[in-house]
Amino acid sequence: MVDDDRKAARGIRPQPPSFRRVAVRRLDRLNARLARVTFGGDELAGLRIEEPASSVRLLLPAAGSTTLVVPTWTGNRFLFDDGSAPLIRTFTPLNFDAAARLVDLEIVLHPGGMTSSWAESAQPGDEAAISGPGRGYSVDPRAAGYVLAGDETAAPAMKQLIAAIPATIAVHAIIEIAHREAKVALPSHPRLSAEWVVPAPGSAPGSAILPAVRALEIPPGWKVWAAGEAGAMHDLRRQLFDERGMERGVVTVRGYWKHGR
């Protein structure tokens, strides 16, 4: 603990789990906005993902290359020998089959995204690497109900949470999508109500989530899990904590990505 404190004081972060080399096994286009990529490889042996809404880092070859080079941890970030930064993004491992050594990641397709561009042209056999897992979420079986809110990047985690929440607990899911055709199938849950919201043209990401959550009555004993664009999630925290006065122990809000980056 003392060593970790000293490293933190020097701006040195603990080294993340090592990258495991994998290859594309299958690609499925789920809709105009979403692709599911199945990765597999012997190096996935020993990987353990025990909680819903966990994360993994996906390392891809540099733009214009199909050769994967694994970068070095510098104490603060991964870098190549020439000082350049690799293409690493964080995803929810939607399905993980430890016995078959396969993992599914769902990638949102949008103009200008480097990972999106890779997914548009990827082929079976293409190299990649996965590191993880990162923190997940522990579902409370004593909760009276759950509000789940997020954008398309949070949909895989929301699917896992819906599947993990006991059938006796009410769940209300708010999912922001770019257009109505971007809906995805959700797990069956006897007490699930789902609300699909679409932002107005030209509005900021997350702008449809905020009023939808504000309009909800959140009874005592309910918990909230939300994830999506960082700026929108900052505003959501303020809404839940400052406006509603909710206790921090019943709210989990995570920024998954940042608009413009």
N, C-alpha and C positions, 0 to 999 in steps of 0.2 A: 504493500500500500504506500509506504514511504517513497519507494522508487517511482511508482506511478505518479504520485504527487509532484515529485521533482521533474519528471518528464513533462507533465502538464504545464508546470511553471516555465519550462523552456520552449513551450509550443510544440512538443513532441507528442504525437498521438499514439496510442497502442496500435500495433500492427494488425490489420484485419486478417481474417482467415486467408490462407493461400488460394490462388486460383487453381481450378481444376479444369483441365482441357476437355472440351466436348466437341461434338460435331452436330450439325443439323441432321435430324432424322426425318422430319416431316414438317410441312407447312400447310396451314389451312386458313383460307380467307373467310372469316366469320361474317363480315359485312364490309361495307365500303370504308369503314373507319377502323377496322380491327383485324389483326392477323394473329393466329396462334402458331407459335414455333415450338416444336418438340426437339429438345437437345438430348443427346445420349453420349455415354462414354464410360469406360472402366474407371476413370478417376472420380466418378460420382460415388464410388463405393465408400461407405463410411460417413457420407453426408447425412445429417439428421435434421429434419425440419419438424418440430413438435408442436408449434402453436400456429393458429390461423393469423393471417395478415403479417406473416414474416416477410423478409426481403432477401434478395440475393443481388450481388453485383454481376452485371454482364459485361464482359470484355470482348470487344470486336476488333477485327483487323482495321488498320488505318484506312481512311478513305482512298479508294482506288487500288487497294491491295486485297489479296485473298490469303496472305500469309499472316498468321497470328504471332505476334511477339509479346511475351509477357513482360510487363514493366517491373521496375524495382521500387519497393517501398522506401521512401526517403525520410521517414519520420513524421511526415505531415500529409503526404499524398503519394500516389503512384506516378512515376515519371520514367521515360525512356532515357537511355544513356546520353542522348544529345540534349536533354532537358525539356523535350516536348512532352505534352500530356497525351495519354492514350484515350481512346473512346470507351468510356465506362458509364453505364447507366444502371439505375436500380429498379428492380421489378419484383412483383409478388410471384413466387413460385406457385402457380395455380394448382397444378397436379404434380406430385412427385412420387414416382414408383421406385422405391429403393431396390427392390429385387431385380427389376429390369434395368435399373440405372438410367431412367428417363425422367425429364422434367419439362413441363410446359410453361412457357411464358407468353402472355398476351401483350402485343405491342400495338399501341395506337398509331394509326397512319395519318400523317398530316404533312402538308407542304413544308419543306425546309428542315425537317427533322433528320439528323444524321442516322439515328437508329431506325427511323421510319424508312429512309432511303435504302438502308441495308436490307430491311425486311422485305421491301418491294422486289428486290432482285436476288434474294438469297436462294440457294439451291441445296438439296440434300448433299451432305458431305462437307459443306462449308465449315471452317474452323471457328471456334469461339472458346470462351472460358467463363467459368462461374465461380464466384466466391461467396461464402456465407455459411450459415444464415445470419441475418440481422434480426433485431428484436421483433417479436410478434406481439400478440395481444391475448391476455388470459380472460376468457369469458366468465363472468360471474353468474353461477347458477341460481343465486339468490336475488338477482335483479328482478324488479317488477316488469321491466320492459327495456327495449333498446331502440334508440334512434341511430340509424346509420346514414351518413351523408357523404357524398363525394362526387367527383367527376369521373370521366372515362378511365383515367389512370388508376382510380381507386376501385373500380368495379371488380377486378379479380379478388382483392382483399375482402370486399363486401360479400362476394359469393361465399368465400370461406367462412366468414363470420356468420352468415345466415345459416349455413350448414352446421355450424358448431353450437349455435344457440339452442338450448333445449326447446322442445316442441310446446312446452307449457308457457313459455315466455313470449309476450307480444313483441313484434319487430316492425318498425316503420322505416322503410328505406327511401331516401331521396337521392336520385342519381341524375346528374346533369350530363346531357349528351348534346352533340353538335346539331343533330337533326333527328327527327322521329325514327328514321330508318336505322339509326345506330343502336337501337335497343338490343340487349343481349338477354339470353335465357338466364333466369335466376333459379337457385335450388328451391325445391318444394319445401314449404314450411307452413304448418296449419294456421299460424297466427301472423303471417306476413302480409303487410300492405305495402305496395311499391308505388312510388310517385316519380315519374319521369319528367324532368323539366328541361327546357331548351332556352338558352339565353337569347336575348334580342340581338338582331344583326348588329355587329360592330361593338357590342358590349364586352366588358372584360371577362376573362374566364372566372367562373365561380359566381358570377352575378345573379344567376338563377337559383343557386343554392341558398344564398343568404335570406331572401324573402320567404322562401319555402320553409326554412327552419324557423324563422321569426313567426310565421303564421301558426306553427304547431303549438298545441298545449302539451307540455312535457310534465306528466304527473310526478309526484314524489316517488322516489324509489327507482325511477328510470335512469339509464345511463346513456351517454352519447359517445359515439365513435365517429370521427370525420377525418377525411384526408382529401387533398387535392392541391390546387395552385396555392403557393405560399402566401401571396398577398390576400387572397380570399380567405384562407384559413386564419390569418392574423385577424381579419375583420370578424370572422366567426367566433374566435376566442373572446374578443371584446364583447360581442353580442351575448354570448353565453355567460361569461363571468361578470361583466360590468352591468349589462342591462337586466339579465335574468337573476343574477346573484347565485348562480349554480356553484356548488362546491367543486374544487379542482379534482377531488378524488373520484368524481363520477363522470368526468369529461376527459376524453383523449382526442386531441386534434393534431394532425401531422401534415406538414407541408411536403408534398411529394415532388413538386417541380416549381420552377419560377418562370413567369411569363417573360419572354424576351431572351431567355438563356437556354 
